[in-house]
């Protein structure tokens, strides 16, 4: 079995008490069954406290929040469980975050999640390097449509090259990516794979583009579930910025994370639009891109309902029509 990972994956280390945010805030931690059993059996003061705060609902055990934080969080920013028992005693969620694993059966892709500030630093400063490949024993057959996965892996490489083409301004590269997404969806649906002609596609994008209103995009996001007051404040008082190389890195992260998920439902184009919408939003909100992108991920990527709402709105919301997205990307 082949395992793919970015080169920074193995270099990531938790910033611990130096972190400007905390994965111990606002999220109830899901605790795996083995860890929950071990925590409830612990003697002493730590075991007593864990038995107080662990709650099981519908077969899932969570660490309930106290004043908006995990009750195991200490004032120095460290975890009481790790401090007293070591890293191996952490539950699966805490031990793995922000590491991502996409296991397709016959190959695995690893990554980091943008919602972690330290991971965001690695992701947004990463060069456009190919993923590292490691061959490991084990694995099985891919539990997916082989032809669909082959088409998706091929089209993802084209998309990554498009957004990384430094001869193209970032907005133009994303506009081309939006049009290429239509072609890739057609190929996924069984159409013939053809070359993507950049000059012709760019002319088409400019012909199709109509003015879009970023305020309509912000209104849509204000209607989603809001987790933090910082996110709501950013949506209500944006500080639009300029496209940078870090926006290219953001696009690459989103492409690598979401593109192959279309193998489950054959709906690639809504994910292409999700990627474009995310990049537009982060650019329009402005501010420090590390903070803005990390907050976007925390609010959106870690809320399945919010992700699903955007995927649905990609086809139906008037702010997200192809012509308006192209207009915002091309500054029409």
N, C-alpha and C positions, 0 to 999 in steps of 0.2 A: 504494500500500500504506500502511496506517495502522500507526504505531508508538506504543505506549502505554508510559508510564513514570511512576513516582512523581516528585514534584517534587524530592525529595532526590537522585535518581539522579545528576544532573549535578553536584551539590555535593559528592558523596563524594570524599574524598581519603585515600589510605593513611596511617595514622598512623606508619608506618615504625618508627624506633627508639623511638617513644613507645608502641608497641602493648604492652598487657599480656600478650598471647599472641603467637603467631607462626604464620603459615601455612607457615613453613619448618620447622616441627617435626612429626615423627611421620608426615607424609604423604610417600610417594614421589611426586615430581612427574612427571606424564606429559608427555613432550616431543614436540611435533609433528615430523613428518618433516623439514620445511624447516629448522626450528631445529636439530634434531639434526645434520643435514648441515653446517650453518654452524658449529656448535660444534666438530665434529670436524675442520674445516678451519682453525680458528683457529691462528695461530702463537703462539709465546711460552709463558710460564708458565701463563696462563689456559687456553690451548688444551690444554696438557699435562695440566692438572688435569681439565678436562672430559672428555678422552679416558679418563682413569682411572676416572671415576665414572659415565659413561653406560653403561647396560646395555640390551640389546634382548632381549625375551622374547616369543615368539609374535607378532612383528610390531610390538610396542609398545615404545618406548624410554622408559626412566625414569631419573631422577636418583637414584641409590641414596643412602640415608641414611648419615651418619657420626655415631655417638654420638647417634642419634635426630634429627638435623637435616640439612637440605639442605647438601651440602658447599659451596655457594656463599654460605651465610649467614656474615656477618662478626660479630665480637664487638660491634660497635656497632649490630647489629640490621639492617643494610642488606645488600643483595644485591651480591655481587662483580660479577656480570655487568652489572647496571644501573650500578654505580659506575664501571666501567671502559669500558663500551661504550654506555651510555645505555639508556633505557627501551625504545626500538625493538628492541633486541637480545634482550629477554625472549622466552621461548617463549610460545605462546598461553595456556597455563594460567596462568602467572604474570602475564602482561599483563592478562588478563581478570578474574581472581579479585579481588573476590567478586561480580562482575557476572554476572547470570543472563540468559539469552536463551531465550525460548520462541517459536520460529518456527513458525507454523501455515500458512505458505504465502502467504495473502492478508492476514495481519496478524501483527504481532510484539508480544510483551510483554516488557519489560525490567524488571529488578529487581536488588536486592542480596541477597546470601546472609547469613543470620543468623549463620553460623559465624565471621564476621569480627567482632571486638569493635567496631571503628569503625562497621561497617555496622549492627550490633545497636543501637548508640546512635541512629542515624538512624531505624531501623525502629520501635523501641519508643517513641520520642518523637514519631513522626509523627502529625499530626492526621488525621482521617478525610476527607481531601480526595480528590476525583476524580482519576483518572490524567490526566496531560497527554497530549495527542494530537498527533502530528506526521504529516503526509502526505508520503510520499516516493515518488519514481518507482520502478518495478520491482515485484517480487512476482509471484505467479502465482495459480493457483487453490488453494483450500484442499484439502489432501489428507486430508479427513475427511468424515464424514457431516454434511451441511449442517444437517439438521433436529436432529441430536443436539447440534451445537455451538450452534445457536440456543437450544435448551432449556437447555443448560448456562450460557451467558452470561446468560440471563434469570434463572435460578435463583441464580446466583452473586450477582447484584445484590441479590436478596431476602435472601440469607444475610448479605451484608455489612451491609445495613441492620439486620437483626435483632441482630447482635452489637454494632453500634455504637449501639443505642438506649439512651441514657443514663438514660431513665426506668426501665429494667430493671436490676436488679443483674447483675453479670457472670455469676454462676452461672446465674441464670434465663435470661439471653440465650443462653448456650451450651446449656442444656437445651432451649430452644425451637429452637435451631439443629439439635439432634440429631433432634427430631421433624420439623422441616422437611426434613431430609435424606431421611427416608423418603418424603415427598411428592415431593421433587425427583427421587428415584430412580424413582418411579412415572411421573412425567412423562417422564423420559428413556426409560423402557420403552414409551412410547407412550400412557400414560394422559392423561386430560384435565387441563389446567392449571387450578387453581382458586385462589381467594384463601386465604391462610393466616390463620386467625382466632386472634389471640394469646391472648385470654382463654380460649377453649375449649382451645387447645393447652396452655396453662399448667396448667389444671385436669387435663387428661389426663396431663401430665408428673408432677404431684404424686400422682395416683392410681396411676401405674405404678411410681413410684420405690420402691426397696428399698435397705436399707443396703448399701453397698459398702465394701470394706476397702482403703485405699490401700496397705497393706503387701503385698497380693497384686499390686498394680500394680508396686511396687518390685521384688518378687521376679521378675516377668516381665522387667523391664529388666535385672536383674542376670544373667539367663540369656542375654542377647544378647552380641554381641562388644563388649568393653570396650576403649577406646583409651587412656584416661588414668586414672591413679590418682585424680585429682581427681573424676572422674565416679563412679567406684566408691565413693569416700568419701561423696559426696553422696547416693547411693542407699542406702548403709548407715546414714547418720546425717542424715536429712532434718530441716529446720527449717521446718515448714509456715508459710506466710505467708497473707496475705489477698488477695482479688481487688483489682486496681487497674486504672486506665485503661491501663496498659501491657500487661495481659493482653488487653484488647480489641485493642490494636495487634498483639499476637502472633497473635491469632485472624485478624485481617484479613490479615496477612502469609501465614499458612498457607492461608487460603481463596484468596487471589490466586495462590499458587504451585501449589496442587494441584488445585483444583476442575476446571479444564478438561482435566486429564490423563485424566479419565474418558472423553473422546471416543475414546480408544484401545481401551478394553475394556468400556465401558458400566457400569463398576462405580464408581458415585459414592459409595455409602453407606459402603464401607470407608474411603474417603478422608475422609468426614465424621467417622467415628469416630476416624480417625487425628488429625484436627484437635482434636477434643474431648479425646482421651487426652493429646495433647501439652500442651494448656493445663492440664489437671488435674495432670499430672506436674510441670510447671514451678512451678505454684502450691504443690504439696505439698512440693517440695524446698526452696522458700523461698530465703533468702539474697538476695543482690543479684540482681535479676531480669535485669540485663544479662549478668552472668556466667553465671547458670544457663541462660538461654535460649540464649546463645552456645554453651555447652558441650553442651546438648542437640542443637543443630544440628550441631556438630562430630562428635558421637558417632553421631547417628542419621541426619540428613539426608544426610551425606556418606558413608554406608555403605549402598549399595543393598540388601545382604542384610538389614540391620537394618530398613530401611523395609519391605521385602517381608515380613519376619517379623511386623511390626505389622499390616500390611494383612491378612495371613492370620489373625492372632490376633483381629482385630476381630470375626470371625464365630464363632470357635471357643473362645477362652479364657474360662474362667468369670469372670475379673475384669472382662471387658469386655462383659458382657451389657448390653443397653439399660437394664434396670431398675436395675442397680448403678451404671452411669455416671450415670443421672439422680439416683440417691440421693446420690452424691458431689457432684454439681453443686448439688443443692438442700439439702445438709447434712441428709439424712434420718437 
